[in-house]
Amino acid sequence: MPKKLYNIDFYKFIESLDLHSFTVTDVTRYLFETYSKEFDNKKNATQFVYRHLKRLSKEGIISAIQGKSGKAIVFRWCTESSEDSELVHRTEIYGNKTNDLIVSQLQEKIRRYKTEMLMSVGETEAYSEWVQEMPDFAEYVKPHYQNTREQAKLMLGKVKGFERLLAEHEARLS
């Protein structure tokens, strides 16, 4: 069953409550009172709150501490709770994800083109070997040999280009 999407800015809502520490039950009670028309029942509101509190905890905006009774999880704001530091924190998270994505895409392209280059080199070696064994077929093999040799050069150029881009990108991050 798909999750129902609610048009609620959870971060702003929880910030507006001005609570120093809170549980899922506390936030659910306030949320259900404020947005009673949005939720069919309290269970949906509780699930919504739990998911969002876990996400905020994972992002380091709030911290989760096991309650004294062992059942309830108590959430607290981390030291970086101001809007400016929150924006910086979110930017760092998404910036790191973007940088990781760029690095992984470049590395994947390098791997793919190296593989293609090595296949082309192997193919040219096979043609060369065949011509040594059967010199009568040299005229027939020559266009294939030249074509795969050009492909190998092209792939080497791509590998070098993407390696250069990766090196420059990593240098900028340092």
N, C-alpha and C positions, 0 to 999 in steps of 0.2 A: 504494500500500500504506500503510495507516494506521500511525502511530507507536504502538509499544507503550508503555503507561503503566506506570511503575515507582513503587512506593510508597517513594521515597527522598527524604529532605530533603537535597538536594544541597548547599545552602549550609552546613548544619551539618556534613555529612560532610567537605567540603573544609576547613572551619575546624578540624575535629578533627585533620586531618593535620598542622597546625602548620608548613606549608611557607611560606617567604618568597617563593620564586619556583618556578614549576612549569610543565610542559608538559602537553599533552593526554595524552601517553604516560605521564608520571609518575602523573597522577591516575587514568588508566584502569587502570594496574597495581594500584594500591591498591584501587580500586573493584571490580575483577574478583576480587581476593583476598577482600575483605570480603563481597561480595554475589554470589558465584559461582553460587548457586542462582537468582538473579533473572534472570541473563542467559544466553541460549542459547549465545552465542559472544562472542569478544572484540570482533568488529566492532560488535555491538550496544552493548556497553559504551563503545567508543570514540565512536560516534555520540552516545550519551547524554551523555558527558562534553563533547564538542565543543559541542553545542547549549547546554548549561548554562553552560559557560565563556563562550561568545559572549554569552549573555543577561546574565550578570553583568558582562561587559565593557561592554556597551551601557548598562547601568544605572549604570555608574561605580563599581562595587564593587571590581572588579579592573581592571588596565590590561594591554593586550596590547602586547608589544614584539617586533619581528621578531628571531629568533635570529641568532647570528653566522654560521651556515652558510647562512642565508637560507631554510631549509626549516621549521624548527620555530618555532612562536610561543611565546614565553615570557610567562607571565602572572605578575603581581605584585599584591599587595594595594595598594589605594590608601591614602592617609594616613588616611581615615576607615574603619578596619576594626573599631572597637569595636562592641559590640552596640547601645549607645545611639545612636551616630551612624548606624549602619546602619538602625535603626528610624526615625530622623528622616529619613534619605535616602529610604527607601521611602515614608514618609508624604508627603514632599514630592512624589515622583514621582506617587503615586496621587492626592494632593490636587490637583496641577496638572492631571492628566487629568480629574478630576471637575470642576474649575473650567472647564476648556476645554469639557467636554461641556455644562455648564450654559449657558455663554455661547453656544455654537453652537446649542443648542436654542432659546434665547430669540431669537437672531437669525433663526433659521429661521421661528419663529412670527411674528415681526414682518414678515418678508418675505411670508409666506403671507397674513396678514391685510391687509397693505397692498395686495397684488395683488387680493384679494377686494373690498376697499373701492373700489379704483380701477375695478374691473369694475362694481360697483354704481353708482358715480357716473356712469360712462359710460352705463350702462343708463338711469338717470334722465334724463340729458341727451338720450338718444335718444327717450324718451317725450315729453319736453318739446318737442323738435324736431318730433316727429310731430303733437303737438297744435297747434303753430303752423301746420303745413302743412295739417292736416285737422281743423279745430275740431269737426267733426261727431262725431269719435271720442273727444272729451274724456271723456265719461262711461265709456266702455269702457276707456280708458287710465289714468284716475285711480287705480283700486285698484293697478294694477301700479306706477305711479309712486310711490305712497305706500309700498308694500311694499319696493321697492328702495331708497328713501330711508331707511327704517328700517334696512334691512340695512347701508347705508353708515354710518349712525350707530353701529350695533352694532360694525362692524369697526373704525371709528375709535376707539371706546372700548377695544376689545381691543388695538389697536396702542399706544395711550397707556399702557395698563396694563402690557403686556410691556416697553415702553420704560422705564417707571419701574422695573420689577423689574430690568432689565438695568443701568440706571444705579446702582441701590442695590447690586447685587451687585459691580459693578466698583469702586464706592467702598469697599466692605468689603475688597476685595483690595488696594487701594492703601495 
